[in-house]
C-alpha cells in the first residue's frame, strides 16, 4: 500500500517531469472527466498531502485548478519520455494520460480522480490531520488529535488520517514495535504519545526520496522491517514468532512479547 513517503516521492517524480510544461493533450478514462480537455493548460506544481496527490494547473483563462487523485491500495503514477514504452501496469488500468513536449504522465488505477478549483482543495483534503512530510507538520496538533479519542486502539488511531496524515499499515506496525506498544492498546494507555508521533515522522522522513522503505536502517532484501511482512519469523529482539492479523484491508504484524498490551485510562463513569 502506498504510504505518505511513497506519495511524496510520486509527487516529486511528476513535478520533475511536468512542472512548468504546457499540456499538449489529455486523455481521461473515467466517466466523470471523460470530456475534460487540458490541452493548453500549464502544470504549476505537483504536491502531496498525506496520501493524496495534488497536480496544480493553470488554465489558459488564468484560473487555477487542481487535479486530485488518491492512490489507495494499488494506484500509481508513472512518467515516461515521449515515445517510451509504457510498462508500469496493464493498459486497462490506465485512468488518465497527460502529454507534454518533454514527458508523458500516466495514472494507473487512480481513485477519487477529481478536477477542482485550487481554492477549493480543502473540500478534498481539509479534513486531514498534520502531514508528517508537510512543511506545516505540527506534532503537538497530531498528539492532541490522537489524545482526543483515548478509548480507540492506537493501531486504529494511527491509520486515521484525520489524526495525522501519511501513516499506513507498514509504519503503524513498525512504529508500535519500536515503541513497545501493542496495536490494541487504547490511546489513553500509550505512555508517550509525543515520542511515538516523533518516531513516525522520523521514519517517513528517513525514507523520503527513495523507493525502498526501511525502518531498520538496512536496505537489503528481507532486512528492511522489524515486524511488517514477517509473520511466523522470529522477532529480531526476542526470537518470538511474529504474529499477523487481517481485518479486511487492514493488516497488523506484532511481537506478542515485545509489545504487551496496556490498559486504557480509568473510566470517568
C-alpha positions as CSV (number, residue, x, y, z in Angstrom):
1,X,0.0,0.0,0.0
2,X,1.3,3.5,-0.8
3,X,2.1,5.4,2.3
4,X,2.9,9.1,2.9
5,X,6.5,8.8,1.7
6,X,5.6,6.9,-1.4
7,X,3.0,9.6,-2.4
8,X,5.6,12.3,-1.6
9,X,8.1,10.5,-3.9
10,X,5.4,10.2,-6.6
11,X,4.6,13.9,-6.4
12,X,8.3,14.7,-6.9
13,X,8.5,12.5,-9.9
14,X,5.6,14.2,-11.5
15,X,6.9,17.6,-10.6
16,X,10.3,17.0,-12.2
17,X,8.6,15.7,-15.3
18,X,5.8,18.2,-15.8
19,X,6.3,21.4,-13.7
20,X,6.3,24.4,-16.0
21,X,5.3,22.4,-19.0
22,X,2.3,23.0,-21.2
23,X,0.0,20.0,-21.7
24,X,-0.4,19.2,-25.3
25,X,-3.1,16.6,-24.8
26,X,-5.0,14.8,-22.1
27,X,-6.9,11.5,-22.1
28,X,-9.2,10.8,-19.1
29,X,-10.6,7.3,-18.8
30,X,-13.1,7.8,-16.0
31,X,-16.7,8.8,-16.6
32,X,-16.7,12.0,-14.6
33,X,-13.8,13.5,-16.5
34,X,-14.3,11.8,-19.9
35,X,-14.9,15.0,-21.8
36,X,-12.3,17.1,-20.0
37,X,-9.6,18.5,-22.2
38,X,-6.5,20.0,-20.6
39,X,-4.6,20.8,-23.8
40,X,-3.1,24.2,-23.4
41,X,-3.0,24.2,-19.7
42,X,0.2,24.6,-17.8
43,X,1.4,22.4,-14.9
44,X,2.3,24.7,-12.0
45,X,3.4,22.1,-9.5
46,X,2.9,18.6,-8.1
47,X,2.4,18.2,-4.4
48,X,1.3,15.6,-1.8
49,X,-0.9,15.9,1.3
50,X,-0.8,12.7,3.3
51,X,-1.8,10.0,0.8
52,X,-3.4,12.5,-1.6
53,X,-1.7,13.7,-4.7
54,X,-2.4,17.3,-6.0
55,X,-1.4,18.3,-9.5
56,X,-1.9,22.1,-9.7
57,X,-2.6,23.6,-13.1
58,X,-3.1,26.9,-14.7
59,X,-5.8,27.1,-17.3
60,X,-5.5,29.4,-20.4
61,X,-8.1,31.7,-18.7
62,X,-5.6,32.2,-15.8
63,X,-7.8,30.2,-13.4
64,X,-6.0,27.8,-11.0
65,X,-7.2,24.2,-10.9
66,X,-6.1,21.1,-9.1
67,X,-6.2,17.5,-10.4
68,X,-6.6,15.4,-7.3
69,X,-6.0,11.7,-7.0
70,X,-5.7,9.1,-4.3
71,X,-3.5,6.0,-4.7
72,X,-5.3,3.9,-2.0
73,X,-4.1,0.3,-2.2
74,X,-3.0,0.0,-5.8
75,X,-2.9,3.3,-7.6
76,X,0.3,4.7,-9.2
77,X,1.6,7.5,-11.5
78,X,4.4,6.9,-13.9
79,X,6.4,9.4,-16.0
80,X,7.8,8.4,-19.4
81,X,9.8,10.1,-22.1
82,X,7.9,10.7,-25.3
83,X,7.9,7.5,-27.4
84,X,9.0,5.4,-24.4
85,X,7.0,2.1,-23.9
86,X,4.5,2.4,-21.0
87,X,5.5,-0.5,-18.8
88,X,4.0,0.5,-15.4
89,X,0.8,-1.5,-15.4
90,X,-1.7,-3.2,-17.8
91,X,-3.3,-0.7,-20.2
92,X,-6.8,-1.4,-18.9
93,X,-5.8,0.1,-15.6
94,X,-5.0,3.5,-17.1
95,X,-7.2,6.3,-15.8
96,X,-5.5,9.4,-17.2
97,X,-2.7,10.3,-19.7
98,X,-1.2,13.8,-19.7
99,X,1.2,14.6,-22.5
100,X,3.7,17.5,-22.7
101,X,6.6,18.2,-25.1
102,X,9.1,16.5,-22.7
103,X,7.2,13.8,-20.8
104,X,4.1,11.7,-20.6
105,X,2.4,11.1,-17.2
106,X,0.2,8.0,-16.9
107,X,-2.0,7.4,-13.9
108,X,-2.9,3.8,-13.2
109,X,-5.8,2.6,-11.1
110,X,-6.3,6.0,-9.5
111,X,-9.1,6.6,-7.1
112,X,-11.1,9.8,-6.4
113,X,-9.8,11.4,-9.5
114,X,-11.3,14.9,-9.4
115,X,-10.6,18.3,-11.0
116,X,-11.5,21.2,-8.7
117,X,-10.5,24.9,-8.4
118,X,-7.4,25.1,-6.4
119,X,-9.1,27.4,-3.9
120,X,-11.4,24.5,-3.1
121,X,-8.7,21.9,-2.3
122,X,-9.8,22.0,1.3
123,X,-13.0,20.3,0.4
124,X,-10.9,17.2,-0.5
125,X,-8.0,17.3,2.0
126,X,-9.1,19.8,4.6
127,X,-10.2,17.1,7.0
128,X,-6.7,15.6,7.2
129,X,-4.5,15.9,10.2
130,X,-1.0,17.3,10.2
131,X,1.1,15.9,7.3
132,X,4.1,14.1,8.6
133,X,6.1,15.2,5.5
134,X,4.5,18.6,5.0
135,X,6.1,22.0,5.6
136,X,3.4,22.7,8.1
137,X,4.0,19.5,10.2
138,X,2.7,20.1,13.7
139,X,3.5,17.3,16.1
140,X,1.6,18.9,19.0
141,X,-1.6,19.0,17.0
142,X,-1.1,15.4,15.9
143,X,-0.8,14.4,19.6
144,X,-3.8,16.4,20.5
145,X,-5.9,14.7,17.9
146,X,-4.8,11.3,18.9
147,X,-5.5,12.0,22.6
148,X,-9.0,13.2,21.8
149,X,-10.0,9.5,21.4
150,X,-8.5,7.8,24.4
151,X,-10.6,4.6,24.0
152,X,-9.7,4.0,20.4
153,X,-6.9,1.4,19.9
154,X,-3.6,3.1,18.9
155,X,-3.4,0.9,15.8
156,X,-6.7,2.3,14.5
157,X,-5.8,5.8,15.6
158,X,-2.5,5.9,13.7
159,X,-4.3,4.8,10.5
160,X,-7.0,7.5,10.9
161,X,-5.8,10.2,8.5
162,X,-7.8,12.8,10.4
163,X,-5.3,12.4,13.3
164,X,-2.1,12.6,11.3
165,X,-1.7,12.2,7.5
166,X,0.7,9.7,5.9
167,X,0.8,6.6,8.2
168,X,-0.2,3.3,6.6
169,X,0.0,-0.3,7.8
170,X,3.7,-0.6,7.4
171,X,4.6,2.4,9.5
172,X,1.9,1.7,12.0
173,X,3.3,-1.8,12.7
174,X,7.0,-0.7,12.7
175,X,6.4,2.4,15.0
176,X,4.4,0.4,17.5
177,X,7.1,-2.3,17.6
178,X,9.9,0.1,18.1
179,X,8.0,1.8,21.0
180,X,7.0,-1.5,22.5
181,X,3.3,-0.9,22.3
182,X,0.6,-3.4,21.3
183,X,-1.6,-2.3,18.4
184,X,-4.6,-3.0,20.6
185,X,-3.6,-0.7,23.4
186,X,-6.1,2.1,23.9
187,X,-4.7,5.5,23.0
188,X,-5.1,6.5,26.6
189,X,-2.8,3.7,27.7
190,X,0.1,4.7,25.5
191,X,2.8,6.1,27.8
192,X,4.5,8.5,25.5
193,X,2.3,9.7,22.6
194,X,4.7,12.6,21.7
195,X,7.6,10.1,21.4
196,X,5.5,7.8,19.2
197,X,4.4,10.6,16.9
198,X,8.0,11.9,16.6
199,X,9.3,8.4,15.7
200,X,6.6,8.1,13.0
201,X,7.7,11.4,11.4
202,X,11.4,10.4,11.6
203,X,10.8,7.0,9.9
204,X,8.8,8.6,7.0
205,X,11.3,11.4,6.6
206,X,14.2,8.9,6.5
207,X,12.6,7.1,3.6
208,X,11.7,10.3,1.7
209,X,13.4,10.3,-1.7
210,X,13.9,6.6,-2.1
211,X,11.5,3.8,-3.0
212,X,12.8,1.1,-0.6
213,X,11.1,1.7,2.7
214,X,13.2,0.7,5.7
215,X,12.7,1.0,9.5
216,X,15.8,-1.0,10.4
217,X,18.4,1.1,8.6
218,X,19.2,-1.8,6.2
219,X,18.2,-1.7,2.5
220,X,18.9,-5.3,2.0
221,X,16.0,-7.5,0.9
222,X,14.4,-9.2,3.9
223,X,16.1,-6.9,6.4
224,X,14.1,-3.7,6.0
225,X,11.5,-4.3,8.7
226,X,11.2,-5.5,12.2
227,X,7.7,-7.0,12.1
228,X,5.9,-5.9,8.9
229,X,5.7,-8.8,6.4
230,X,7.4,-11.2,8.8
231,X,4.6,-13.4,10.0
232,X,5.9,-16.5,11.9
233,X,9.5,-15.3,11.6
234,X,11.5,-14.8,14.8
235,X,11.4,-11.4,16.4
236,X,14.7,-9.6,15.8
237,X,14.8,-8.7,19.5
238,X,13.4,-11.7,21.5
239,X,13.1,-14.5,18.9
240,X,9.3,-15.0,19.4
241,X,7.3,-15.7,16.3
242,X,5.8,-12.6,14.8
243,X,2.0,-12.6,14.6
244,X,-0.3,-11.3,11.9
245,X,-3.9,-10.5,11.9
246,X,-6.1,-9.4,8.9
247,X,-9.2,-7.3,9.2
248,X,-10.4,-6.5,5.7
249,X,-7.8,-4.4,4.1
250,X,-6.1,-3.7,7.4
251,X,-3.1,-5.9,8.3
252,X,-1.3,-5.9,11.6
253,X,2.0,-7.5,12.5
254,X,3.4,-7.5,16.0
255,X,5.5,-9.3,18.6
256,X,3.4,-10.6,21.5
257,X,6.3,-10.4,23.9
258,X,7.9,-7.1,22.9
259,X,4.6,-5.4,22.6
260,X,2.5,-6.1,25.7
261,X,-1.0,-4.6,25.7
262,X,-1.6,-1.9,28.3
263,X,-4.9,-0.9,29.8
264,X,-6.6,2.4,28.9
265,X,-7.4,5.2,31.3
266,X,-9.9,4.6,34.1
267,X,-13.5,5.2,33.1
268,X,-14.9,8.5,34.3
269,X,-18.2,6.8,34.9
